[in-house]
């Protein structure tokens, strides 16, 4: 899941900030459930908000995003990222 801000996405570098997604429910409160149909995921998944990474945009090989988070899911991801970064 790409989480870079609009400001970050305008940088002239080929880097994207992402939060990995897992299909394993570890019961951790900071793993945000992703269950919305608009996500494009075919099974329940969880955003691992403790594991923000910077990756090369060359790794993003799809022509278009798989899907997008529901507003409520995106808000929970934002809240947890803020908590993780202090």
MARLO-386239 format. One record per residue: residue in one letter; x, y, z of N, C-alpha, C, O, CB in turn. Coordinates in steps of 0.02 Angstrom, whole numbers, plus 50000, padded with zeros to 5 digits. Each point is the difference from the previous one (the first is absolute). Glycine has a CB too. Layout:
REM MARLO-386239
<drenti res="a" n_X="X" n_Y="Y" n_Z="Z" ca_X="X" ca_Y="Y" ca_Z="Z" c_X="X" c_Y="Y" c_Z="Z" o_X="X" o_Y="Y" o_Z="Z" cb_X="X" cb_Y="Y" cb_Z="Z"/>
...
This chain:
REM MARLO-386239
<drenti res="x" n_X="50043" n_Y="49942" n_Z="50000" ca_X="49957" ca_Y="50058" ca_Z="50000" c_X="50045" c_Y="50061" c_Z="50000" o_X="50044" o_Y="50007" o_Z="50043" cb_X="49862" cb_Y="49932" cb_Z="50018"/>
<drenti res="x" n_X="50085" n_Y="50106" n_Z="49891" ca_X="50040" ca_Y="50061" ca_Z="49996" c_X="49971" c_Y="50052" c_Z="50048" o_X="49940" o_Y="50013" o_Z="49999" cb_X="50090" cb_Y="49962" cb_Z="49880"/>
<drenti res="x" n_X="50013" n_Y="50054" n_Z="50161" ca_X="49977" ca_Y="50048" ca_Z="50051" c_X="50034" c_Y="50068" c_Z="49995" o_X="49989" o_Y="50043" o_Z="50043" cb_X="49988" cb_Y="49861" cb_Z="50030"/>
<drenti res="x" n_X="50064" n_Y="50107" n_Z="49876" ca_X="50034" ca_Y="50064" ca_Z="49993" c_X="49950" c_Y="50057" c_Z="49991" o_X="49949" o_Y="49993" o_Z="49968" cb_X="50149" cb_Y="49949" cb_Z="49982"/>
<drenti res="x" n_X="49919" n_Y="50116" n_Z="50079" ca_X="49957" ca_Y="50059" ca_Z="49994" c_X="50005" c_Y="50028" c_Z="49929" o_X="50045" o_Y="49982" o_Z="49962" cb_X="49970" cb_Y="50043" cb_Z="50161"/>
<drenti res="x" n_X="49939" n_Y="50020" n_Z="49861" ca_X="50002" ca_Y="50033" ca_Z="49935" c_X="50066" c_Y="50038" c_Z="49993" o_X="50030" o_Y="50001" o_Z="49946" cb_X="49844" cb_Y="50010" cb_Z="50053"/>
<drenti res="x" n_X="50149" n_Y="50020" n_Z="50056" ca_X="50064" ca_Y="50035" ca_Z="50000" c_X="50058" c_Y="49953" c_Z="49983" o_X="50042" o_Y="50016" o_Z="49958" cb_X="49913" cb_Y="50064" cb_Z="50128"/>
<drenti res="x" n_X="50047" n_Y="49862" n_Z="49947" ca_X="50053" ca_Y="49951" ca_Z="49987" c_X="49998" c_Y="49974" c_Z="49929" o_X="50052" o_Y="49991" o_Z="49969" cb_X="49946" cb_Y="49977" cb_Z="50152"/>
<drenti res="x" n_X="49943" n_Y="50021" n_Z="49853" ca_X="49993" ca_Y="49973" ca_Z="49932" c_X="50023" c_Y="50048" c_Z="49946" o_X="50012" o_Y="49979" o_Z="49944" cb_X="49892" cb_Y="49954" cb_Z="50097"/>
<drenti res="x" n_X="50103" n_Y="50131" n_Z="49976" ca_X="50025" ca_Y="50049" ca_Z="49951" c_X="50076" c_Y="50004" c_Z="50000" o_X="50028" o_Y="50034" o_Z="49957" cb_X="49867" cb_Y="50031" cb_Z="50059"/>
<drenti res="x" n_X="50140" n_Y="49902" n_Z="50031" ca_X="50073" ca_Y="50002" ca_Z="50001" c_X="50026" c_Y="49970" c_Z="49934" o_X="49970" o_Y="49953" o_Z="49973" cb_X="50032" cb_Y="50037" cb_Z="50154"/>
<drenti res="x" n_X="50052" n_Y="50036" n_Z="49847" ca_X="50028" ca_Y="49973" ca_Z="49937" c_X="50043" c_Y="49939" c_Z="50011" o_X="50055" o_Y="49994" o_Z="49973" cb_X="49942" cb_Y="50121" cb_Z="49981"/>
<drenti res="x" n_X="49978" n_Y="49838" n_Z="50087" ca_X="50035" ca_Y="49938" ca_Z="50013" c_X="49952" c_Y="49942" c_Z="49988" o_X="49939" o_Y="50008" o_Z="50007" cb_X="50138" cb_Y="50048" cb_Z="50078"/>
<drenti res="x" n_X="49949" n_Y="49887" n_Z="49898" ca_X="49958" ca_Y="49942" ca_Z="49984" c_X="49993" c_Y="49956" c_Z="50061" o_X="50018" o_Y="49941" o_Z="49999" cb_X="50019" cb_Y="50063" cb_Z="49881"/>
<drenti res="x" n_X="49935" n_Y="50024" n_Z="50174" ca_X="49991" ca_Y="49964" ca_Z="50063" c_X="49927" c_Y="50008" c_Z="50022" o_X="49971" o_Y="50054" o_Z="49995" cb_X="50150" cb_Y="49965" cb_Z="50038"/>
<drenti res="x" n_X="49850" n_Y="49926" n_Z="49991" ca_X="49932" ca_Y="50002" ca_Z="50028" c_X="50002" c_Y="49976" c_Z="50072" o_X="50038" o_Y="49954" o_Z="50016" cb_X="49911" cb_Y="50026" cb_Z="49869"/>
<drenti res="x" n_X="50011" n_Y="50051" n_Z="50158" ca_X="49994" ca_Y="49978" ca_Z="50069" c_X="49941" c_Y="49951" c_Z="50003" o_X="49946" o_Y="50016" o_Z="49976" cb_X="50102" cb_Y="50093" cb_Z="50071"/>
<drenti res="x" n_X="49964" n_Y="49833" n_Z="49981" ca_X="49948" ca_Y="49948" ca_Z="50002" c_X="49993" c_Y="49969" c_Z="50069" o_X="50046" o_Y="50001" o_Z="50040" cb_X="49976" cb_Y="49976" cb_Z="49840"/>
<drenti res="x" n_X="49918" n_Y="49997" n_Z="50133" ca_X="49987" ca_Y="49960" ca_Z="50059" c_X="49984" c_Y="49930" c_Z="49975" o_X="49952" o_Y="49990" o_Z="49963" cb_X="50004" cb_Y="50110" cb_Z="50106"/>
<drenti res="x" n_X="50085" n_Y="49850" n_Z="49951" ca_X="49986" ca_Y="49932" ca_Z="49978" c_X="49932" c_Y="49975" c_Z="50026" o_X="49976" o_Y="50022" o_Z="50052" cb_X="50147" cb_Y="49956" cb_Z="49946"/>
<drenti res="x" n_X="49848" n_Y="49976" n_Z="49965" ca_X="49936" ca_Y="49970" ca_Z="50017" c_X="50010" c_Y="49925" c_Z="50009" o_X="50036" o_Y="49969" o_Z="49961" cb_X="49899" cb_Y="50121" cb_Z="49976"/>
<drenti res="x" n_X="50034" n_Y="49881" n_Z="50113" ca_X="50004" ca_Y="49929" ca_Z="50013" c_X="49930" c_Y="49969" c_Z="50002" o_X="49951" o_Y="50035" o_Z="50012" cb_X="50156" cb_Y="49982" cb_Z="50053"/>
<drenti res="x" n_X="49889" n_Y="49918" n_Z="49922" ca_X="49936" ca_Y="49966" ca_Z="50005" c_X="49995" c_Y="49962" c_Z="50066" o_X="49950" o_Y="49965" o_Z="50012" cb_X="50046" cb_Y="50024" cb_Z="49863"/>
<drenti res="x" n_X="50054" n_Y="50017" n_Z="50167" ca_X="49999" ca_Y="49966" ca_Z="50066" c_X="49978" c_Y="50048" c_Z="50054" o_X="50030" o_Y="50053" o_Z="50010" cb_X="50062" cb_Y="49870" cb_Z="49953"/>
<drenti res="x" n_X="49855" n_Y="50059" n_Z="50072" ca_X="49976" ca_Y="50040" ca_Z="50056" c_X="50040" c_Y="49982" c_Z="50062" o_X="49991" o_Y="49946" o_Z="50028" cb_X="49892" cb_Y="50062" cb_Z="49922"/>
<drenti res="x" n_X="50160" n_Y="50037" n_Z="50071" ca_X="50041" ca_Y="49988" ca_Z="50059" c_X="49968" c_Y="50028" c_Z="50063" o_X="50029" o_Y="49995" o_Z="50055" cb_X="50072" cb_Y="50007" cb_Z="49872"/>
<drenti res="x" n_X="49840" n_Y="50028" n_Z="50066" ca_X="49965" ca_Y="50027" ca_Z="50057" c_X="50032" c_Y="50063" c_Z="50029" o_X="49987" o_Y="50017" o_Z="50058" cb_X="49977" cb_Y="49867" cb_Z="49966"/>
<drenti res="x" n_X="50077" n_Y="50150" n_Z="49938" ca_X="50033" ca_Y="50060" ca_Z="50024" c_X="49957" c_Y="50061" c_Z="49985" o_X="49974" o_Y="50006" o_Z="49945" cb_X="50139" cb_Y="49941" cb_Z="50037"/>
<drenti res="x" n_X="49879" n_Y="50098" n_Z="50066" ca_X="49954" ca_Y="50056" ca_Z="49990" c_X="50022" c_Y="50048" c_Z="49945" o_X="49959" o_Y="50033" o_Z="49970" cb_X="50012" cb_Y="49957" cb_Z="50149"/>
<drenti res="x" n_X="50095" n_Y="50013" n_Z="49868" ca_X="50025" ca_Y="50046" ca_Z="49949" c_X="50001" c_Y="49969" c_Z="49930" o_X="50020" o_Y="50033" o_Z="49952" cb_X="50049" cb_Y="50019" cb_Z="50136"/>
<drenti res="x" n_X="49908" n_Y="49885" n_Z="49905" ca_X="49990" ca_Y="49970" ca_Z="49934" c_X="49929" c_Y="50016" c_Z="49980" o_X="49952" o_Y="49972" o_Z="50027" cb_X="50133" cb_Y="49934" cb_Z="49994"/>
<drenti res="x" n_X="49907" n_Y="50139" n_Z="49931" ca_X="49934" ca_Y="50025" ca_Z="49981" c_X="49967" c_Y="49951" c_Z="49952" o_X="50028" o_Y="49984" o_Z="49948" cb_X="50011" cb_Y="50135" cb_Z="50067"/>
<drenti res="x" n_X="49900" n_Y="49857" n_Z="50002" ca_X="49965" ca_Y="49954" ca_Z="49955" c_X="49980" c_Y="50034" c_Z="49934" o_X="49975" o_Y="50057" o_Z="50000" cb_X="49984" cb_Y="49880" cb_Z="50101"/>
<drenti res="x" n_X="50052" n_Y="50028" n_Z="49844" ca_X="49980" ca_Y="50024" ca_Z="49933" c_X="49951" c_Y="49948" c_Z="49973" o_X="50019" o_Y="49946" o_Z="49979" cb_X="50093" cb_Y="50115" cb_Z="50000"/>
<drenti res="x" n_X="49825" n_Y="49958" n_Z="50021" ca_X="49948" ca_Y="49953" ca_Z="49978" c_X="49953" c_Y="50029" c_Z="49948" o_X="49955" o_Y="49966" o_Z="49976" cb_X="50052" cb_Y="49981" cb_Z="50136"/>
<drenti res="x" n_X="50003" n_Y="50116" n_Z="49870" ca_X="49953" ca_Y="50033" ca_Z="49954" c_X="50006" c_Y="49972" c_Z="49930" o_X="50055" o_Y="49982" o_Z="49977" cb_X="49952" cb_Y="50121" cb_Z="50092"/>
<drenti res="x" n_X="49937" n_Y="49892" n_Z="49895" ca_X="50002" ca_Y="49974" ca_Z="49932" c_X="50043" c_Y="50044" c_Z="49953" o_X="50031" o_Y="49974" o_Z="49954" cb_X="49855" cb_Y="49978" cb_Z="50065"/>
<drenti res="x" n_X="50116" n_Y="50113" n_Z="49993" ca_X="50038" ca_Y="50044" ca_Z="49957" c_X="50076" c_Y="49992" c_Z="50007" o_X="50038" o_Y="50028" o_Z="49960" cb_X="49868" cb_Y="50052" cb_Z="50047"/>
<drenti res="x" n_X="50116" n_Y="49882" n_Z="50043" ca_X="50072" ca_Y="49988" ca_Z="50010" c_X="50029" c_Y="49958" c_Z="49943" o_X="50060" o_Y="50004" o_Z="49986" cb_X="49923" cb_Y="50003" cb_Z="50138"/>
<drenti res="x" n_X="49975" n_Y="49953" n_Z="49843" ca_X="50024" ca_Y="49957" ca_Z="49947" c_X="50032" c_Y="49936" c_Z="50025" o_X="50023" o_Y="49959" o_Z="49960" cb_X="49995" cb_Y="50142" cb_Z="49973"/>
<drenti res="x" n_X="49983" n_Y="49890" n_Z="50133" ca_X="50029" ca_Y="49939" ca_Z="50029" c_X="49948" c_Y="49945" c_Z="50002" o_X="49941" o_Y="50013" o_Z="50013" cb_X="50139" cb_Y="50056" cb_Z="50057"/>
<drenti res="x" n_X="49941" n_Y="49870" n_Z="49918" ca_X="49952" ca_Y="49945" ca_Z="49996" c_X="49991" c_Y="49962" c_Z="50066" o_X="49964" o_Y="49950" o_Z="50002" cb_X="50066" cb_Y="50040" cb_Z="49879"/>
<drenti res="x" n_X="50001" n_Y="50034" n_Z="50172" ca_X="49990" ca_Y="49970" ca_Z="50066" c_X="50017" c_Y="50052" c_Z="50053" o_X="50034" o_Y="50049" o_Z="49986" cb_X="49993" cb_Y="49835" cb_Z="49971"/>
<drenti res="x" n_X="49949" n_Y="50105" n_Z="50105" ca_X="50014" ca_Y="50049" ca_Z="50053" c_X="50076" c_Y="50009" c_Z="50008" o_X="50038" o_Y="49952" o_Z="49998" cb_X="49855" cb_Y="50015" cb_Z="50061"/>
<drenti res="x" n_X="50127" n_Y="50095" n_Z="49951" ca_X="50070" ca_Y="50016" ca_Z="50006" c_X="50008" c_Y="50053" c_Z="50054" o_X="49951" o_Y="50030" o_Z="50022" cb_X="50071" cb_Y="49942" cb_Z="49856"/>
<drenti res="x" n_X="50040" n_Y="50040" n_Z="50143" ca_X="50016" ca_Y="50048" ca_Z="50052" c_X="50060" c_Y="50042" c_Z="49979" o_X="50050" o_Y="49973" o_Z="49977" cb_X="49903" cb_Y="49950" cb_Z="50111"/>
<drenti res="x" n_X="50042" n_Y="50143" n_Z="49921" ca_X="50055" ca_Y="50046" ca_Z="49986" c_X="50046" c_Y="50000" c_Z="50061" o_X="49978" o_Y="50012" o_Z="50056" cb_X="49950" cb_Y="50060" cb_Z="49867"/>
<drenti res="x" n_X="50136" n_Y="49915" n_Z="50066" ca_X="50050" ca_Y="49997" ca_Z="50053" c_X="50031" c_Y="50068" c_Z="50011" o_X="50053" o_Y="50015" o_Z="49974" cb_X="49971" cb_Y="49865" cb_Z="49998"/>
<drenti res="x" n_X="49942" n_Y="50162" n_Z="50066" ca_X="50019" ca_Y="50071" ca_Z="50007" c_X="50066" c_Y="50011" c_Z="50036" o_X="50027" o_Y="50055" o_Z="49999" cb_X="49853" cb_Y="49970" cb_Z="50002"/>
<drenti res="x" n_X="50148" n_Y="49924" n_Z="50030" ca_X="50065" ca_Y="50007" ca_Z="50033" c_X="50058" c_Y="49991" c_Z="49951" o_X="50058" o_Y="50007" o_Z="50019" cb_X="49889" cb_Y="49951" cb_Z="50087"/>
<drenti res="x" n_X="50038" n_Y="50026" n_Z="49831" ca_X="50051" ca_Y="49978" ca_Z="49953" c_X="50002" c_Y="50043" c_Z="49937" o_X="50005" o_Y="49974" o_Z="49944" cb_X="49982" cb_Y="49911" cb_Z="50099"/>
<drenti res="x" n_X="50010" n_Y="50182" n_Z="49964" ca_X="50002" ca_Y="50045" ca_Z="49943" c_X="50068" c_Y="49993" c_Z="49965" o_X="50052" o_Y="49997" o_Z="50033" cb_X="49869" cb_Y="50085" cb_Z="50024"/>
<drenti res="x" n_X="50077" n_Y="49914" n_Z="49876" ca_X="50061" ca_Y="49991" ca_Z="49962" c_X="50003" c_Y="50049" c_Z="49941" o_X="49948" o_Y="50023" o_Z="49976" cb_X="50054" cb_Y="49856" cb_Z="50057"/>
<drenti res="x" n_X="50058" n_Y="50136" n_Z="49945" ca_X="50010" ca_Y="50038" ca_Z="49938" c_X="50023" c_Y="49950" c_Z="49948" o_X="50049" o_Y="49963" o_Z="50011" cb_X="49980" cb_Y="50146" cb_Z="50051"/>
<drenti res="x" n_X="49936" n_Y="49889" n_Z="49881" ca_X="50019" ca_Y="49953" ca_Z="49947" c_X="50007" c_Y="50038" c_Z="49934" o_X="49973" o_Y="50055" o_Z="49992" cb_X="49968" cb_Y="49850" cb_Z="50067"/>
<drenti res="x" n_X="50096" n_Y="50066" n_Z="49895" ca_X="50006" ca_Y="50028" ca_Z="49933" c_X="49933" c_Y="49994" c_Z="49964" o_X="49967" o_Y="49948" o_Z="50004" cb_X="50157" cb_Y="50023" cb_Z="49992"/>
<drenti res="x" n_X="49857" n_Y="50082" n_Z="49968" ca_X="49938" ca_Y="49996" ca_Z="49961" c_X="50005" c_Y="49949" c_Z="49943" o_X="49950" o_Y="49980" o_Z="49972" cb_X="50027" cb_Y="50140" cb_Z="50058"/>
<drenti res="x" n_X="50084" n_Y="49858" n_Z="49954" ca_X="50009" ca_Y="49948" ca_Z="49949" c_X="49968" c_Y="49935" c_Z="50023" o_X="49985" o_Y="49957" o_Z="49958" cb_X="50121" cb_Y="50098" cb_Z="50004"/>
<drenti res="x" n_X="49884" n_Y="49936" n_Z="50104" ca_X="49968" ca_Y="49940" ca_Z="50026" c_X="49925" c_Y="50001" c_Z="49992" o_X="49967" o_Y="49948" o_Z="50009" cb_X="50126" cb_Y="50042" cb_Z="50072"/>
<drenti res="x" n_X="49879" n_Y="50067" n_Z="49902" ca_X="49927" ca_Y="50007" ca_Z="49990" c_X="49986" c_Y="49986" c_Z="49927" o_X="50000" o_Y="50045" o_Z="49958" cb_X="49989" cb_Y="50041" cb_Z="50136"/>
<drenti res="x" n_X="49997" n_Y="49851" n_Z="49890" ca_X="49997" ca_Y="49978" ca_Z="49931" c_X="49930" c_Y="50001" c_Z="49969" o_X="49994" o_Y="49993" o_Z="49939" cb_X="50104" cb_Y="49937" cb_Z="50086"/>
<drenti res="x" n_X="49850" n_Y="50079" n_Z="50015" ca_X="49932" ca_Y="50003" ca_Z="49972" c_X="49989" c_Y="50066" c_Z="49964" o_X="50027" o_Y="50052" o_Z="50019" cb_X="49932" cb_Y="49873" cb_Z="50073"/>
<drenti res="x" n_X="50002" n_Y="50072" n_Z="49855" ca_X="49983" ca_Y="50062" ca_Z="49963" c_X="49955" c_Y="50045" c_Z="50041" o_X="50001" o_Y="50061" o_Z="49991" cb_X="50010" cb_Y="49877" cb_Z="49901"/>
<drenti res="x" n_X="49950" n_Y="50033" n_Z="50153" ca_X="49953" ca_Y="50038" ca_Z="50042" c_X="49999" c_Y="49969" c_Z="50069" o_X="50017" o_Y="49941" o_Z="50007" cb_X="49912" cb_Y="50092" cb_Z="49892"/>
<drenti res="x" n_X="50050" n_Y="50004" n_Z="50152" ca_X="49995" ca_Y="49971" ca_Z="50067" c_X="49952" c_Y="49941" c_Z="50002" o_X="49951" o_Y="49998" o_Z="49962" cb_X="50076" cb_Y="50114" cb_Z="50086"/>
<drenti res="x" n_X="49986" n_Y="49841" n_Z="49995" ca_X="49956" ca_Y="49942" ca_Z="50010" c_X="49933" c_Y="50023" c_Z="50027" o_X="49948" o_Y="49973" o_Z="49982" cb_X="50151" cb_Y="49953" cb_Z="50039"/>
<drenti res="x" n_X="49902" n_Y="50124" n_Z="50022" ca_X="49939" ca_Y="50026" ca_Z="50030" c_X="50018" c_Y="50058" c_Z="50046" o_X="50056" o_Y="50026" o_Z="49997" cb_X="49887" cb_Y="49861" cb_Z="49996"/>
<drenti res="x" n_X="50009" n_Y="50132" n_Z="50049" ca_X="50014" ca_Y="50053" ca_Z="50048" c_X="49964" c_Y="49984" c_Z="50065" o_X="49951" o_Y="49963" o_Z="50001" cb_X="50063" cb_Y="50122" cb_Z="49907"/>
<drenti res="x" n_X="50011" n_Y="49944" n_Z="50146" ca_X="49969" ca_Y="49988" ca_Z="50065" c_X="49934" c_Y="50038" c_Z="50006" o_X="49991" o_Y="50053" o_Z="49970" cb_X="50124" cb_Y="49931" cb_Z="50081"/>
<drenti res="x" n_X="49841" n_Y="49989" n_Z="49988" ca_X="49941" ca_Y="50037" ca_Z="50020" c_X="50024" c_Y="50058" c_Z="50043" o_X="50053" o_Y="49996" o_Z="50031" cb_X="49870" cb_Y="49901" cb_Z="49965"/>
<drenti res="x" n_X="50039" n_Y="50157" n_Z="50006" ca_X="50020" ca_Y="50059" ca_Z="50039" c_X="50014" c_Y="49982" c_Z="50072" o_X="50048" o_Y="50025" o_Z="50030" cb_X="49884" cb_Y="50046" cb_Z="49895"/>
<drenti res="x" n_X="50027" n_Y="49886" n_Z="50105" ca_X="50010" ca_Y="49981" ca_Z="50070" c_X="50065" c_Y="49961" c_Z="50010" o_X="50033" o_Y="50008" o_Z="50051" cb_X="49842" cb_Y="49989" cb_Z="49964"/>
<drenti res="x" n_X="50142" n_Y="49960" n_Z="49937" ca_X="50063" ca_Y="49963" ca_Z="50004" c_X="50060" c_Y="50047" c_Z="49993" o_X="50048" o_Y="49995" o_Z="50038" cb_X="49895" cb_Y="49903" cb_Z="49914"/>
<drenti res="x" n_X="50053" n_Y="50148" n_Z="50000" ca_X="50054" ca_Y="50048" ca_Z="49990" c_X="50010" c_Y="50043" c_Z="50062" o_X="50057" o_Y="50014" o_Z="50019" cb_X="49919" cb_Y="49987" cb_Z="49859"/>
<drenti res="x" n_X="49970" n_Y="50018" n_Z="50154" ca_X="50005" ca_Y="50041" ca_Z="50061" c_X="50035" c_Y="49961" c_Z="50056" o_X="50042" o_Y="50027" o_Z="50035" cb_X="49854" cb_Y="50035" cb_Z="49932"/>
<drenti res="x" n_X="50087" n_Y="49874" n_Z="50041" ca_X="50032" ca_Y="49959" ca_Z="50052" c_X="50074" c_Y="49991" c_Z="49985" o_X="50041" o_Y="50002" o_Z="50046" cb_X="49851" cb_Y="49939" cb_Z="49974"/>
<drenti res="x" n_X="50126" n_Y="50050" n_Z="49917" ca_X="50071" ca_Y="49995" ca_Z="49982" c_X="50036" c_Y="50065" c_Z="50018" o_X="50054" o_Y="49998" o_Z="50029" cb_X="49918" cb_Y="49921" cb_Z="49877"/>
<drenti res="x" n_X="49998" n_Y="50138" n_Z="50077" ca_X="50030" ca_Y="50065" ca_Z="50017" c_X="50010" c_Y="50008" c_Z="50075" o_X="50053" o_Y="50022" o_Z="50023" cb_X="49894" cb_Y="50028" cb_Z="49875"/>
<drenti res="x" n_X="50002" n_Y="49932" n_Z="50140" ca_X="50004" ca_Y="50006" ca_Z="50073" c_X="50058" c_Y="49958" c_Z="50027" o_X="50039" o_Y="50023" o_Z="50041" cb_X="49837" cb_Y="49997" cb_Z="49965"/>
<drenti res="x" n_X="50128" n_Y="49917" n_Z="49972" ca_X="50053" ca_Y="49956" ca_Z="50026" c_X="50070" c_Y="50020" c_Z="49977" o_X="50048" o_Y="49995" o_Z="50038" cb_X="49868" cb_Y="49913" cb_Z="49963"/>
<drenti res="x" n_X="50090" n_Y="50117" n_Z="49937" ca_X="50066" ca_Y="50023" ca_Z="49977" c_X="50021" c_Y="50059" c_Z="50044" o_X="50058" o_Y="50005" o_Z="50020" cb_X="49919" cb_Y="49956" cb_Z="49860"/>
<drenti res="x" n_X="49977" n_Y="50084" n_Z="50133" ca_X="50016" ca_Y="50058" ca_Z="50044" c_X="50022" c_Y="49976" c_Z="50069" o_X="50049" o_Y="50025" o_Z="50027" cb_X="49867" cb_Y="50046" cb_Z="49910"/>
<drenti res="x" n_X="50049" n_Y="49880" n_Z="50090" ca_X="50020" ca_Y="49973" ca_Z="50066" c_X="50069" c_Y="49968" c_Z="49997" o_X="50040" o_Y="50007" o_Z="50046" cb_X="49839" cb_Y="49974" cb_Z="49982"/>
<drenti res="x" n_X="50135" n_Y="49982" n_Z="49918" ca_X="50064" ca_Y="49966" ca_Z="49994" c_X="50058" c_Y="50049" c_Z="49993" o_X="50055" o_Y="49987" o_Z="50026" cb_X="49885" cb_Y="49917" cb_Z="49920"/>
<drenti res="x" n_X="50048" n_Y="50152" n_Z="50020" ca_X="50053" ca_Y="50048" ca_Z="49990" c_X="50006" c_Y="50052" c_Z="50055" o_X="50049" o_Y="50038" o_Z="50004" cb_X="49935" cb_Y="49945" cb_Z="49875"/>
<drenti res="x" n_X="49965" n_Y="50018" n_Z="50165" ca_X="50002" ca_Y="50045" ca_Z="50057" c_X="49988" c_Y="50070" c_Z="49982" o_X="50000" o_Y="50044" o_Z="50043" cb_X="50076" cb_Y="49881" cb_Z="50010"/>
